[in-house]
Amino acid sequence: MVKGSHFRNLAVNRPPDTYGKLTLLDSAGQEMSRCKTSLRRGQPHPVYKETFIFQVALFQLSDVTLLVSIYSQRSMKRKEMVGWVSLGHSSSGEEERLHWQDMRESQGEQVCRWHVLLES
C-alpha cells in the first residue's frame, strides 16, 4: 500500500487521521489473514509506503479476495470507514479485476495502480 489522495474530514476543518486495513478473504468470504498500516495523522494525501505479504498457494489465487479498507480515526478509539476497494475473486470493479490479473501474471514484479474507494 503506497499512498492515498484527497482524504478530508468534513466534520472538522482539517485532514483526517487515517490508516489502511488489508483483509484476505477466502471464496466463502471468511477471513484468512489481515494487517493494517500505521496511522497517518492529519494528512490529506497520506503516504503509507508499507508492504504486506500474504501466504497464498498458487492454486488459491483465483479464489481469494483482498479487501482494502481505509479508516479515519476520530477520537478515543472511534473509527469510521472512509471507503474500500476489493481485488481478486470478488473484485469491486473491472479496474480491480484487471489489477489482480496483472499481479498474477507479473511473476513477482510489483504492479501499482490507483483505485477509487467505494463509500462504506
Jmol script that loads the backbone (N, CA, C; Angstrom):
load data "model"
ATOM      1  N   MET A   1       0.863  -1.161   0.000  1.00  0.00           N
ATOM      2  CA  MET A   1       0.000   0.000   0.000  1.00  0.00           C
ATOM      3  C   MET A   1       0.906   1.219   0.000  1.00  0.00           C
ATOM      4  N   VAL A   2       0.732   2.057  -1.005  1.00  0.00           N
ATOM      5  CA  VAL A   2       1.668   3.163  -1.183  1.00  0.00           C
ATOM      6  C   VAL A   2       1.144   4.466  -0.603  1.00  0.00           C
ATOM      7  N   LYS A   3       0.033   4.977  -1.121  1.00  0.00           N
ATOM      8  CA  LYS A   3      -0.452   6.261  -0.631  1.00  0.00           C
ATOM      9  C   LYS A   3      -1.924   6.461  -0.919  1.00  0.00           C
ATOM     10  N   GLY A   4      -2.478   7.500  -0.299  1.00  0.00           N
ATOM     11  CA  GLY A   4      -3.864   7.894  -0.516  1.00  0.00           C
ATOM     12  C   GLY A   4      -3.893   9.320  -1.034  1.00  0.00           C
ATOM     13  N   SER A   5      -5.034   9.724  -1.516  1.00  0.00           N
ATOM     14  CA  SER A   5      -5.143  11.053  -2.092  1.00  0.00           C
ATOM     15  C   SER A   5      -6.515  11.654  -1.814  1.00  0.00           C
ATOM     16  N   HIS A   6      -6.520  12.922  -1.476  1.00  0.00           N
ATOM     17  CA  HIS A   6      -7.739  13.711  -1.281  1.00  0.00           C
ATOM     18  C   HIS A   6      -8.627  13.206  -0.142  1.00  0.00           C
ATOM     19  N   PHE A   7      -8.009  12.809   0.967  1.00  0.00           N
ATOM     20  CA  PHE A   7      -8.794  12.442   2.139  1.00  0.00           C
ATOM     21  C   PHE A   7      -9.127  13.728   2.874  1.00  0.00           C
ATOM     22  N   ARG A   8     -10.375  13.847   3.305  1.00  0.00           N
ATOM     23  CA  ARG A   8     -10.753  15.037   4.058  1.00  0.00           C
ATOM     24  C   ARG A   8     -11.768  14.676   5.119  1.00  0.00           C
ATOM     25  N   ASN A   9     -11.776  15.457   6.141  1.00  0.00           N
ATOM     26  CA  ASN A   9     -12.692  15.277   7.254  1.00  0.00           C
ATOM     27  C   ASN A   9     -13.729  16.388   7.158  1.00  0.00           C
ATOM     28  N   LEU A  10     -14.936  16.044   6.776  1.00  0.00           N
ATOM     29  CA  LEU A  10     -15.965  17.061   6.585  1.00  0.00           C
ATOM     30  C   LEU A  10     -16.465  17.644   7.902  1.00  0.00           C
ATOM     31  N   ALA A  11     -16.354  16.885   8.996  1.00  0.00           N
ATOM     32  CA  ALA A  11     -16.858  17.357  10.285  1.00  0.00           C
ATOM     33  C   ALA A  11     -15.946  18.414  10.896  1.00  0.00           C
ATOM     34  N   VAL A  12     -14.667  18.296  10.639  1.00  0.00           N
ATOM     35  CA  VAL A  12     -13.677  19.219  11.197  1.00  0.00           C
ATOM     36  C   VAL A  12     -12.909  19.812  10.021  1.00  0.00           C
ATOM     37  N   ASN A  13     -12.458  21.030  10.176  1.00  0.00           N
ATOM     38  CA  ASN A  13     -11.773  21.696   9.063  1.00  0.00           C
ATOM     39  C   ASN A  13     -10.276  21.364   9.055  1.00  0.00           C
ATOM     40  N   ARG A  14      -9.959  20.071   9.094  1.00  0.00           N
ATOM     41  CA  ARG A  14      -8.569  19.624   8.999  1.00  0.00           C
ATOM     42  C   ARG A  14      -8.541  18.224   8.413  1.00  0.00           C
ATOM     43  N   PRO A  15      -7.422  17.829   7.817  1.00  0.00           N
ATOM     44  CA  PRO A  15      -7.328  16.476   7.248  1.00  0.00           C
ATOM     45  C   PRO A  15      -7.473  15.401   8.330  1.00  0.00           C
ATOM     46  N   PRO A  16      -8.023  14.244   7.979  1.00  0.00           N
ATOM     47  CA  PRO A  16      -8.249  13.183   8.966  1.00  0.00           C
ATOM     48  C   PRO A  16      -6.984  12.394   9.298  1.00  0.00           C
ATOM     49  N   ASP A  17      -7.040  11.684  10.400  1.00  0.00           N
ATOM     50  CA  ASP A  17      -6.015  10.708  10.763  1.00  0.00           C
ATOM     51  C   ASP A  17      -6.492   9.385  10.163  1.00  0.00           C
ATOM     52  N   THR A  18      -5.701   8.798   9.275  1.00  0.00           N
ATOM     53  CA  THR A  18      -6.161   7.601   8.567  1.00  0.00           C
ATOM     54  C   THR A  18      -5.175   6.437   8.684  1.00  0.00           C
ATOM     55  N   TYR A  19      -5.710   5.253   8.472  1.00  0.00           N
ATOM     56  CA  TYR A  19      -4.890   4.046   8.337  1.00  0.00           C
ATOM     57  C   TYR A  19      -5.606   3.090   7.397  1.00  0.00           C
ATOM     58  N   GLY A  20      -4.849   2.175   6.826  1.00  0.00           N
ATOM     59  CA  GLY A  20      -5.409   1.188   5.919  1.00  0.00           C
ATOM     60  C   GLY A  20      -5.442  -0.172   6.572  1.00  0.00           C
ATOM     61  N   LYS A  21      -6.471  -0.933   6.253  1.00  0.00           N
ATOM     62  CA  LYS A  21      -6.597  -2.300   6.759  1.00  0.00           C
ATOM     63  C   LYS A  21      -6.744  -3.212   5.550  1.00  0.00           C
ATOM     64  N   LEU A  22      -5.923  -4.236   5.465  1.00  0.00           N
ATOM     65  CA  LEU A  22      -5.972  -5.200   4.370  1.00  0.00           C
ATOM     66  C   LEU A  22      -6.438  -6.536   4.939  1.00  0.00           C
ATOM     67  N   THR A  23      -7.462  -7.104   4.315  1.00  0.00           N
ATOM     68  CA  THR A  23      -8.027  -8.364   4.783  1.00  0.00           C
ATOM     69  C   THR A  23      -8.079  -9.339   3.615  1.00  0.00           C
ATOM     70  N   LEU A  24      -7.507 -10.507   3.811  1.00  0.00           N
ATOM     71  CA  LEU A  24      -7.544 -11.558   2.798  1.00  0.00           C
ATOM     72  C   LEU A  24      -8.702 -12.494   3.131  1.00  0.00           C
ATOM     73  N   LEU A  25      -9.598 -12.669   2.152  1.00  0.00           N
ATOM     74  CA  LEU A  25     -10.796 -13.487   2.350  1.00  0.00           C
ATOM     75  C   LEU A  25     -10.765 -14.702   1.424  1.00  0.00           C
ATOM     76  N   ASP A  26     -11.321 -15.819   1.896  1.00  0.00           N
ATOM     77  CA  ASP A  26     -11.433 -16.989   1.024  1.00  0.00           C
ATOM     78  C   ASP A  26     -12.677 -16.840   0.147  1.00  0.00           C
ATOM     79  N   SER A  27     -12.955 -17.814  -0.700  1.00  0.00           N
ATOM     80  CA  SER A  27     -14.063 -17.708  -1.649  1.00  0.00           C
ATOM     81  C   SER A  27     -15.424 -17.633  -0.958  1.00  0.00           C
ATOM     82  N   ALA A  28     -15.509 -18.080   0.284  1.00  0.00           N
ATOM     83  CA  ALA A  28     -16.765 -18.011   1.034  1.00  0.00           C
ATOM     84  C   ALA A  28     -16.883 -16.711   1.819  1.00  0.00           C
ATOM     85  N   GLY A  29     -15.865 -15.843   1.722  1.00  0.00           N
ATOM     86  CA  GLY A  29     -15.898 -14.568   2.440  1.00  0.00           C
ATOM     87  C   GLY A  29     -15.366 -14.638   3.858  1.00  0.00           C
ATOM     88  N   GLN A  30     -14.755 -15.759   4.220  1.00  0.00           N
ATOM     89  CA  GLN A  30     -14.186 -15.917   5.558  1.00  0.00           C
ATOM     90  C   GLN A  30     -12.784 -15.327   5.598  1.00  0.00           C
ATOM     91  N   GLU A  31     -12.468 -14.638   6.679  1.00  0.00           N
ATOM     92  CA  GLU A  31     -11.155 -14.009   6.828  1.00  0.00           C
ATOM     93  C   GLU A  31     -10.056 -15.056   6.976  1.00  0.00           C
ATOM     94  N   MET A  32      -9.022 -14.912   6.150  1.00  0.00           N
ATOM     95  CA  MET A  32      -7.867 -15.808   6.222  1.00  0.00           C
ATOM     96  C   MET A  32      -6.711 -15.126   6.954  1.00  0.00           C
ATOM     97  N   SER A  33      -6.574 -13.814   6.714  1.00  0.00           N
ATOM     98  CA  SER A  33      -5.467 -13.062   7.295  1.00  0.00           C
ATOM     99  C   SER A  33      -5.786 -11.575   7.197  1.00  0.00           C
ATOM    100  N   ARG A  34      -5.154 -10.777   8.052  1.00  0.00           N
ATOM    101  CA  ARG A  34      -5.338  -9.321   7.968  1.00  0.00           C
ATOM    102  C   ARG A  34      -4.132  -8.596   8.540  1.00  0.00           C
ATOM    103  N   CYS A  35      -4.008  -7.336   8.155  1.00  0.00           N
ATOM    104  CA  CYS A  35      -2.963  -6.478   8.695  1.00  0.00           C
ATOM    105  C   CYS A  35      -3.382  -5.030   8.486  1.00  0.00           C
ATOM    106  N   LYS A  36      -2.706  -4.111   9.155  1.00  0.00           N
ATOM    107  CA  LYS A  36      -3.027  -2.708   8.961  1.00  0.00           C
ATOM    108  C   LYS A  36      -1.771  -1.853   8.933  1.00  0.00           C
ATOM    109  N   THR A  37      -1.925  -0.705   8.299  1.00  0.00           N
ATOM    110  CA  THR A  37      -0.814   0.246   8.227  1.00  0.00           C
ATOM    111  C   THR A  37      -0.743   1.005   9.537  1.00  0.00           C
ATOM    112  N   SER A  38       0.310   1.754   9.715  1.00  0.00           N
ATOM    113  CA  SER A  38       0.367   2.645  10.860  1.00  0.00           C
ATOM    114  C   SER A  38      -0.494   3.876  10.561  1.00  0.00           C
ATOM    115  N   LEU A  39      -0.851   4.586  11.593  1.00  0.00           N
ATOM    116  CA  LEU A  39      -1.724   5.754  11.493  1.00  0.00           C
ATOM    117  C   LEU A  39      -0.961   6.932  10.883  1.00  0.00           C
ATOM    118  N   ARG A  40      -1.602   7.619   9.958  1.00  0.00           N
ATOM    119  CA  ARG A  40      -1.049   8.848   9.373  1.00  0.00           C
ATOM    120  C   ARG A  40      -1.912  10.000   9.869  1.00  0.00           C
ATOM    121  N   ARG A  41      -1.313  10.873  10.645  1.00  0.00           N
ATOM    122  CA  ARG A  41      -2.072  11.941  11.301  1.00  0.00           C
ATOM    123  C   ARG A  41      -2.175  13.197  10.443  1.00  0.00           C
ATOM    124  N   GLY A  42      -3.411  13.670  10.265  1.00  0.00           N
ATOM    125  CA  GLY A  42      -3.677  14.959   9.643  1.00  0.00           C
ATOM    126  C   GLY A  42      -3.098  15.144   8.250  1.00  0.00           C
ATOM    127  N   GLN A  43      -3.171  14.121   7.410  1.00  0.00           N
ATOM    128  CA  GLN A  43      -2.610  14.220   6.058  1.00  0.00           C
ATOM    129  C   GLN A  43      -3.700  14.004   5.014  1.00  0.00           C
ATOM    130  N   PRO A  44      -3.950  15.000   4.151  1.00  0.00           N
ATOM    131  CA  PRO A  44      -4.945  14.812   3.102  1.00  0.00           C
ATOM    132  C   PRO A  44      -4.465  13.845   2.011  1.00  0.00           C
ATOM    133  N   HIS A  45      -3.147  13.703   1.871  1.00  0.00           N
ATOM    134  CA  HIS A  45      -2.541  12.801   0.885  1.00  0.00           C
ATOM    135  C   HIS A  45      -1.526  11.913   1.604  1.00  0.00           C
ATOM    136  N   PRO A  46      -2.000  11.013   2.478  1.00  0.00           N
ATOM    137  CA  PRO A  46      -1.072  10.219   3.294  1.00  0.00           C
ATOM    138  C   PRO A  46      -0.213   9.272   2.469  1.00  0.00           C
ATOM    139  N   VAL A  47       1.049   9.191   2.852  1.00  0.00           N
ATOM    140  CA  VAL A  47       1.980   8.252   2.228  1.00  0.00           C
ATOM    141  C   VAL A  47       2.195   7.116   3.235  1.00  0.00           C
ATOM    142  N   TYR A  48       1.784   5.929   2.868  1.00  0.00           N
ATOM    143  CA  TYR A  48       1.917   4.766   3.748  1.00  0.00           C
ATOM    144  C   TYR A  48       3.211   4.013   3.448  1.00  0.00           C
ATOM    145  N   LYS A  49       3.495   3.749   2.196  1.00  0.00           N
ATOM    146  CA  LYS A  49       4.699   3.016   1.776  1.00  0.00           C
ATOM    147  C   LYS A  49       4.961   1.803   2.654  1.00  0.00           C
ATOM    148  N   GLU A  50       3.964   0.964   2.795  1.00  0.00           N
ATOM    149  CA  GLU A  50       4.095  -0.243   3.603  1.00  0.00           C
ATOM    150  C   GLU A  50       3.802  -1.456   2.739  1.00  0.00           C
ATOM    151  N   THR A  51       4.572  -2.504   2.940  1.00  0.00           N
ATOM    152  CA  THR A  51       4.425  -3.733   2.177  1.00  0.00           C
ATOM    153  C   THR A  51       3.920  -4.830   3.102  1.00  0.00           C
ATOM    154  N   PHE A  52       2.958  -5.580   2.609  1.00  0.00           N
ATOM    155  CA  PHE A  52       2.409  -6.691   3.371  1.00  0.00           C
ATOM    156  C   PHE A  52       2.474  -7.942   2.505  1.00  0.00           C
ATOM    157  N   ILE A  53       2.804  -9.049   3.129  1.00  0.00           N
ATOM    158  CA  ILE A  53       2.910 -10.309   2.398  1.00  0.00           C
ATOM    159  C   ILE A  53       1.903 -11.290   2.978  1.00  0.00           C
ATOM    160  N   PHE A  54       1.090 -11.843   2.091  1.00  0.00           N
ATOM    161  CA  PHE A  54       0.118 -12.854   2.478  1.00  0.00           C
ATOM    162  C   PHE A  54       0.552 -14.173   1.841  1.00  0.00           C
ATOM    163  N   GLN A  55       0.566 -15.237   2.622  1.00  0.00           N
ATOM    164  CA  GLN A  55       0.923 -16.552   2.115  1.00  0.00           C
ATOM    165  C   GLN A  55      -0.318 -17.179   1.478  1.00  0.00           C
ATOM    166  N   VAL A  56      -0.292 -17.315   0.153  1.00  0.00           N
ATOM    167  CA  VAL A  56      -1.410 -17.903  -0.582  1.00  0.00           C
ATOM    168  C   VAL A  56      -0.838 -18.903  -1.579  1.00  0.00           C
ATOM    169  N   ALA A  57      -1.388 -20.112  -1.563  1.00  0.00           N
ATOM    170  CA  ALA A  57      -0.948 -21.127  -2.525  1.00  0.00           C
ATOM    171  C   ALA A  57      -1.337 -20.681  -3.931  1.00  0.00           C
ATOM    172  N   LEU A  58      -0.511 -21.002  -4.888  1.00  0.00           N
ATOM    173  CA  LEU A  58      -0.744 -20.602  -6.273  1.00  0.00           C
ATOM    174  C   LEU A  58      -2.130 -21.025  -6.765  1.00  0.00           C
ATOM    175  N   PHE A  59      -2.560 -22.216  -6.404  1.00  0.00           N
ATOM    176  CA  PHE A  59      -3.862 -22.697  -6.871  1.00  0.00           C
ATOM    177  C   PHE A  59      -5.026 -21.950  -6.217  1.00  0.00           C
ATOM    178  N   GLN A  60      -4.763 -21.222  -5.113  1.00  0.00           N
ATOM    179  CA  GLN A  60      -5.817 -20.477  -4.417  1.00  0.00           C
ATOM    180  C   GLN A  60      -5.981 -19.044  -4.928  1.00  0.00           C
ATOM    181  N   LEU A  61      -5.038 -18.559  -5.724  1.00  0.00           N
ATOM    182  CA  LEU A  61      -5.065 -17.152  -6.128  1.00  0.00           C
ATOM    183  C   LEU A  61      -6.349 -16.738  -6.832  1.00  0.00           C
ATOM    184  N   SER A  62      -6.978 -17.631  -7.555  1.00  0.00           N
ATOM    185  CA  SER A  62      -8.211 -17.268  -8.247  1.00  0.00           C
ATOM    186  C   SER A  62      -9.418 -17.293  -7.318  1.00  0.00           C
ATOM    187  N   ASP A  63      -9.240 -17.802  -6.096  1.00  0.00           N
ATOM    188  CA  ASP A  63     -10.365 -17.938  -5.162  1.00  0.00           C
ATOM    189  C   ASP A  63     -10.335 -16.960  -3.992  1.00  0.00           C
ATOM    190  N   VAL A  64      -9.285 -16.167  -3.855  1.00  0.00           N
ATOM    191  CA  VAL A  64      -9.198 -15.261  -2.708  1.00  0.00           C
ATOM    192  C   VAL A  64      -9.516 -13.827  -3.130  1.00  0.00           C
ATOM    193  N   THR A  65      -9.901 -13.028  -2.128  1.00  0.00           N
ATOM    194  CA  THR A  65     -10.208 -11.610  -2.327  1.00  0.00           C
ATOM    195  C   THR A  65      -9.376 -10.802  -1.342  1.00  0.00           C
ATOM    196  N   LEU A  66      -8.766  -9.737  -1.840  1.00  0.00           N
ATOM    197  CA  LEU A  66      -8.040  -8.811  -0.967  1.00  0.00           C
ATOM    198  C   LEU A  66      -8.904  -7.573  -0.806  1.00  0.00           C
ATOM    199  N   LEU A  67      -9.374  -7.356   0.416  1.00  0.00           N
ATOM    200  CA  LEU A  67     -10.208  -6.202   0.740  1.00  0.00           C
ATOM    201  C   LEU A  67      -9.320  -5.129   1.354  1.00  0.00           C
ATOM    202  N   VAL A  68      -9.296  -3.956   0.731  1.00  0.00           N
ATOM    203  CA  VAL A  68      -8.505  -2.825   1.229  1.00  0.00           C
ATOM    204  C   VAL A  68      -9.488  -1.785   1.737  1.00  0.00           C
ATOM    205  N   SER A  69      -9.419  -1.476   3.028  1.00  0.00           N
ATOM    206  CA  SER A  69     -10.321  -0.506   3.644  1.00  0.00           C
ATOM    207  C   SER A  69      -9.499   0.621   4.245  1.00  0.00           C
ATOM    208  N   ILE A  70      -9.991   1.839   4.115  1.00  0.00           N
ATOM    209  CA  ILE A  70      -9.339   2.992   4.731  1.00  0.00           C
ATOM    210  C   ILE A  70     -10.250   3.491   5.841  1.00  0.00           C
ATOM    211  N   TYR A  71      -9.648   3.706   7.005  1.00  0.00           N
ATOM    212  CA  TYR A  71     -10.398   4.178   8.168  1.00  0.00           C
ATOM    213  C   TYR A  71      -9.865   5.519   8.634  1.00  0.00           C
ATOM    214  N   SER A  72     -10.769   6.321   9.140  1.00  0.00           N
ATOM    215  CA  SER A  72     -10.429   7.578   9.780  1.00  0.00           C
ATOM    216  C   SER A  72     -10.592   7.368  11.270  1.00  0.00           C
ATOM    217  N   GLN A  73      -9.544   7.671  12.011  1.00  0.00           N
ATOM    218  CA  GLN A  73      -9.631   7.533  13.464  1.00  0.00           C
ATOM    219  C   GLN A  73      -9.988   8.891  14.010  1.00  0.00           C
ATOM    220  N   ARG A  74     -11.129   8.987  14.624  1.00  0.00           N
ATOM    221  CA  ARG A  74     -11.625  10.289  15.059  1.00  0.00           C
ATOM    222  C   ARG A  74     -11.097  10.661  16.431  1.00  0.00           C
ATOM    223  N   SER A  75     -11.523   9.996  17.458  1.00  0.00           N
ATOM    224  CA  SER A  75     -11.034  10.292  18.796  1.00  0.00           C
ATOM    225  C   SER A  75     -11.270   9.100  19.698  1.00  0.00           C
ATOM    226  N   MET A  76     -10.397   8.909  20.628  1.00  0.00           N
ATOM    227  CA  MET A  76     -10.535   7.875  21.649  1.00  0.00           C
ATOM    228  C   MET A  76     -11.124   6.569  21.118  1.00  0.00           C
ATOM    229  N   LYS A  77     -10.398   5.936  20.215  1.00  0.00           N
ATOM    230  CA  LYS A  77     -10.742   4.617  19.680  1.00  0.00           C
ATOM    231  C   LYS A  77     -11.944   4.617  18.730  1.00  0.00           C
ATOM    232  N   ARG A  78     -12.559   5.749  18.465  1.00  0.00           N
ATOM    233  CA  ARG A  78     -13.662   5.761  17.496  1.00  0.00           C
ATOM    234  C   ARG A  78     -13.078   5.767  16.100  1.00  0.00           C
ATOM    235  N   LYS A  79     -13.604   4.912  15.259  1.00  0.00           N
ATOM    236  CA  LYS A  79     -13.124   4.851  13.881  1.00  0.00           C
ATOM    237  C   LYS A  79     -14.309   4.849  12.932  1.00  0.00           C
ATOM    238  N   GLU A  80     -14.042   5.305  11.731  1.00  0.00           N
ATOM    239  CA  GLU A  80     -15.089   5.405  10.724  1.00  0.00           C
ATOM    240  C   GLU A  80     -14.472   5.032   9.389  1.00  0.00           C
ATOM    241  N   MET A  81     -15.151   4.132   8.642  1.00  0.00           N
ATOM    242  CA  MET A  81     -14.601   3.729   7.350  1.00  0.00           C
ATOM    243  C   MET A  81     -14.761   4.870   6.346  1.00  0.00           C
ATOM    244  N   VAL A  82     -13.647   5.225   5.703  1.00  0.00           N
ATOM    245  CA  VAL A  82     -13.649   6.247   4.658  1.00  0.00           C
ATOM    246  C   VAL A  82     -14.134   5.623   3.356  1.00  0.00           C
ATOM    247  N   GLY A  83     -13.637   4.427   3.049  1.00  0.00           N
ATOM    248  CA  GLY A  83     -14.022   3.728   1.832  1.00  0.00           C
ATOM    249  C   GLY A  83     -13.255   2.435   1.697  1.00  0.00           C
ATOM    250  N   TRP A  84     -13.553   1.700   0.637  1.00  0.00           N
ATOM    251  CA  TRP A  84     -12.939   0.386   0.441  1.00  0.00           C
ATOM    252  C   TRP A  84     -12.862   0.057  -1.044  1.00  0.00           C
ATOM    253  N   VAL A  85     -12.071  -0.949  -1.330  1.00  0.00           N
ATOM    254  CA  VAL A  85     -11.944  -1.494  -2.674  1.00  0.00           C
ATOM    255  C   VAL A  85     -11.512  -2.953  -2.506  1.00  0.00           C
ATOM    256  N   SER A  86     -11.936  -3.827  -3.422  1.00  0.00           N
ATOM    257  CA  SER A  86     -11.530  -5.232  -3.314  1.00  0.00           C
ATOM    258  C   SER A  86     -10.977  -5.724  -4.637  1.00  0.00           C
ATOM    259  N   LEU A  87      -9.968  -6.580  -4.535  1.00  0.00           N
ATOM    260  CA  LEU A  87      -9.305  -7.165  -5.696  1.00  0.00           C
ATOM    261  C   LEU A  87      -9.356  -8.682  -5.569  1.00  0.00           C
ATOM    262  N   GLY A  88      -9.396  -9.371  -6.691  1.00  0.00           N
ATOM    263  CA  GLY A  88      -9.366 -10.829  -6.674  1.00  0.00           C
ATOM    264  C   GLY A  88     -10.703 -11.437  -7.037  1.00  0.00           C
ATOM    265  N   HIS A  89     -11.030 -12.527  -6.345  1.00  0.00           N
ATOM    266  CA  HIS A  89     -12.241 -13.298  -6.633  1.00  0.00           C
ATOM    267  C   HIS A  89     -13.496 -12.428  -6.667  1.00  0.00           C
ATOM    268  N   SER A  90     -13.665 -11.582  -5.664  1.00  0.00           N
ATOM    269  CA  SER A  90     -14.834 -10.691  -5.581  1.00  0.00           C
ATOM    270  C   SER A  90     -14.396  -9.253  -5.778  1.00  0.00           C
ATOM    271  N   SER A  91     -13.796  -8.960  -6.908  1.00  0.00           N
ATOM    272  CA  SER A  91     -13.323  -7.602  -7.203  1.00  0.00           C
ATOM    273  C   SER A  91     -14.490  -6.632  -7.216  1.00  0.00           C
ATOM    274  N   SER A  92     -14.223  -5.407  -6.766  1.00  0.00           N
ATOM    275  CA  SER A  92     -15.280  -4.404  -6.686  1.00  0.00           C
ATOM    276  C   SER A  92     -15.544  -3.718  -8.022  1.00  0.00           C
ATOM    277  N   GLY A  93     -14.738  -4.003  -9.044  1.00  0.00           N
ATOM    278  CA  GLY A  93     -14.954  -3.403 -10.353  1.00  0.00           C
ATOM    279  C   GLY A  93     -13.997  -3.965 -11.384  1.00  0.00           C
ATOM    280  N   GLU A  94     -14.151  -3.517 -12.617  1.00  0.00           N
ATOM    281  CA  GLU A  94     -13.318  -4.012 -13.711  1.00  0.00           C
ATOM    282  C   GLU A  94     -11.850  -3.629 -13.534  1.00  0.00           C
ATOM    283  N   GLU A  95     -11.573  -2.393 -13.098  1.00  0.00           N
ATOM    284  CA  GLU A  95     -10.179  -1.962 -12.874  1.00  0.00           C
ATOM    285  C   GLU A  95      -9.496  -2.836 -11.833  1.00  0.00           C
ATOM    286  N   GLU A  96     -10.230  -3.176 -10.785  1.00  0.00           N
ATOM    287  CA  GLU A  96      -9.677  -4.011  -9.722  1.00  0.00           C
ATOM    288  C   GLU A  96      -9.447  -5.440 -10.214  1.00  0.00           C
ATOM    289  N   ARG A  97     -10.363  -5.947 -11.022  1.00  0.00           N
ATOM    290  CA  ARG A  97     -10.199  -7.287 -11.587  1.00  0.00           C
ATOM    291  C   ARG A  97      -8.963  -7.341 -12.478  1.00  0.00           C
ATOM    292  N   LEU A  98      -8.777  -6.304 -13.308  1.00  0.00           N
ATOM    293  CA  LEU A  98      -7.609  -6.253 -14.195  1.00  0.00           C
ATOM    294  C   LEU A  98      -6.309  -6.110 -13.401  1.00  0.00           C
ATOM    295  N   HIS A  99      -6.333  -5.334 -12.320  1.00  0.00           N
ATOM    296  CA  HIS A  99      -5.153  -5.180 -11.471  1.00  0.00           C
ATOM    297  C   HIS A  99      -4.753  -6.542 -10.891  1.00  0.00           C
ATOM    298  N   TRP A 100      -5.734  -7.285 -10.382  1.00  0.00           N
ATOM    299  CA  TRP A 100      -5.456  -8.616  -9.820  1.00  0.00           C
ATOM    300  C   TRP A 100      -4.871  -9.540 -10.879  1.00  0.00           C
ATOM    301  N   GLN A 101      -5.448  -9.494 -12.071  1.00  0.00           N
ATOM    302  CA  GLN A 101      -4.960 -10.324 -13.173  1.00  0.00           C
ATOM    303  C   GLN A 101      -3.520  -9.954 -13.521  1.00  0.00           C
ATOM    304  N   ASP A 102      -3.214  -8.654 -13.599  1.00  0.00           N
ATOM    305  CA  ASP A 102      -1.844  -8.210 -13.887  1.00  0.00           C
ATOM    306  C   ASP A 102      -0.875  -8.654 -12.798  1.00  0.00           C
ATOM    307  N   MET A 103      -1.306  -8.593 -11.543  1.00  0.00           N
ATOM    308  CA  MET A 103      -0.431  -9.034 -10.442  1.00  0.00           C
ATOM    309  C   MET A 103      -0.149 -10.527 -10.537  1.00  0.00           C
ATOM    310  N   ARG A 104      -1.159 -11.305 -10.885  1.00  0.00           N
ATOM    311  CA  ARG A 104      -0.972 -12.761 -11.009  1.00  0.00           C
ATOM    312  C   ARG A 104      -0.003 -13.103 -12.134  1.00  0.00           C
ATOM    313  N   GLU A 105      -0.004 -12.307 -13.192  1.00  0.00           N
ATOM    314  CA  GLU A 105       0.831 -12.573 -14.359  1.00  0.00           C
ATOM    315  C   GLU A 105       2.204 -11.906 -14.292  1.00  0.00           C
ATOM    316  N   SER A 106       2.461 -11.119 -13.266  1.00  0.00           N
ATOM    317  CA  SER A 106       3.691 -10.315 -13.205  1.00  0.00           C
ATOM    318  C   SER A 106       4.931 -11.098 -12.766  1.00  0.00           C
ATOM    319  N   GLN A 107       4.755 -12.307 -12.272  1.00  0.00           N
ATOM    320  CA  GLN A 107       5.855 -13.163 -11.831  1.00  0.00           C
ATOM    321  C   GLN A 107       6.751 -12.487 -10.795  1.00  0.00           C
ATOM    322  N   GLY A 108       6.116 -11.944  -9.756  1.00  0.00           N
ATOM    323  CA  GLY A 108       6.863 -11.379  -8.637  1.00  0.00           C
ATOM    324  C   GLY A 108       7.172  -9.901  -8.729  1.00  0.00           C
ATOM    325  N   GLU A 109       6.949  -9.277  -9.862  1.00  0.00           N
ATOM    326  CA  GLU A 109       7.176  -7.834 -10.002  1.00  0.00           C
ATOM    327  C   GLU A 109       6.009  -7.077  -9.371  1.00  0.00           C
ATOM    328  N   GLN A 110       6.319  -5.892  -8.807  1.00  0.00           N
ATOM    329  CA  GLN A 110       5.261  -5.061  -8.240  1.00  0.00           C
ATOM    330  C   GLN A 110       4.404  -4.471  -9.348  1.00  0.00           C
ATOM    331  N   VAL A 111       3.101  -4.417  -9.099  1.00  0.00           N
ATOM    332  CA  VAL A 111       2.151  -3.813 -10.035  1.00  0.00           C
ATOM    333  C   VAL A 111       1.364  -2.773  -9.250  1.00  0.00           C
ATOM    334  N   CYS A 112       1.580  -1.507  -9.540  1.00  0.00           N
ATOM    335  CA  CYS A 112       0.922  -0.421  -8.800  1.00  0.00           C
ATOM    336  C   CYS A 112      -0.185   0.198  -9.646  1.00  0.00           C
ATOM    337  N   ARG A 113      -1.327   0.435  -9.016  1.00  0.00           N
ATOM    338  CA  ARG A 113      -2.470   1.075  -9.670  1.00  0.00           C
ATOM    339  C   ARG A 113      -3.187   1.970  -8.649  1.00  0.00           C
ATOM    340  N   TRP A 114      -3.770   3.033  -9.146  1.00  0.00           N
ATOM    341  CA  TRP A 114      -4.653   3.872  -8.326  1.00  0.00           C
ATOM    342  C   TRP A 114      -6.044   3.259  -8.377  1.00  0.00           C
ATOM    343  N   HIS A 115      -6.746   3.307  -7.260  1.00  0.00           N
ATOM    344  CA  HIS A 115      -8.131   2.850  -7.213  1.00  0.00           C
ATOM    345  C   HIS A 115      -8.981   3.884  -6.479  1.00  0.00           C
ATOM    346  N   VAL A 116     -10.175   4.093  -6.958  1.00  0.00           N
ATOM    347  CA  VAL A 116     -11.117   4.995  -6.299  1.00  0.00           C
ATOM    348  C   VAL A 116     -11.862   4.182  -5.238  1.00  0.00           C
ATOM    349  N   LEU A 117     -11.867   4.697  -4.022  1.00  0.00           N
ATOM    350  CA  LEU A 117     -12.549   3.995  -2.942  1.00  0.00           C
ATOM    351  C   LEU A 117     -14.059   4.062  -3.129  1.00  0.00           C
ATOM    352  N   LEU A 118     -14.705   2.978  -2.779  1.00  0.00           N
ATOM    353  CA  LEU A 118     -16.157   2.945  -2.743  1.00  0.00           C
ATOM    354  C   LEU A 118     -16.593   3.378  -1.356  1.00  0.00           C
ATOM    355  N   GLU A 119     -17.697   4.066  -1.270  1.00  0.00           N
ATOM    356  CA  GLU A 119     -18.160   4.524   0.026  1.00  0.00           C
ATOM    357  C   GLU A 119     -18.690   3.362   0.838  1.00  0.00           C
ATOM    358  N   SER A 120     -18.474   3.453   2.137  1.00  0.00           N
ATOM    359  CA  SER A 120     -18.900   2.361   3.025  1.00  0.00           C
ATOM    360  C   SER A 120     -20.392   2.347   3.235  1.00  0.00           C
TER     361      SER A 120
END
end "model"
wireframe off; spacefill off
backbone 0.3
color backbone group
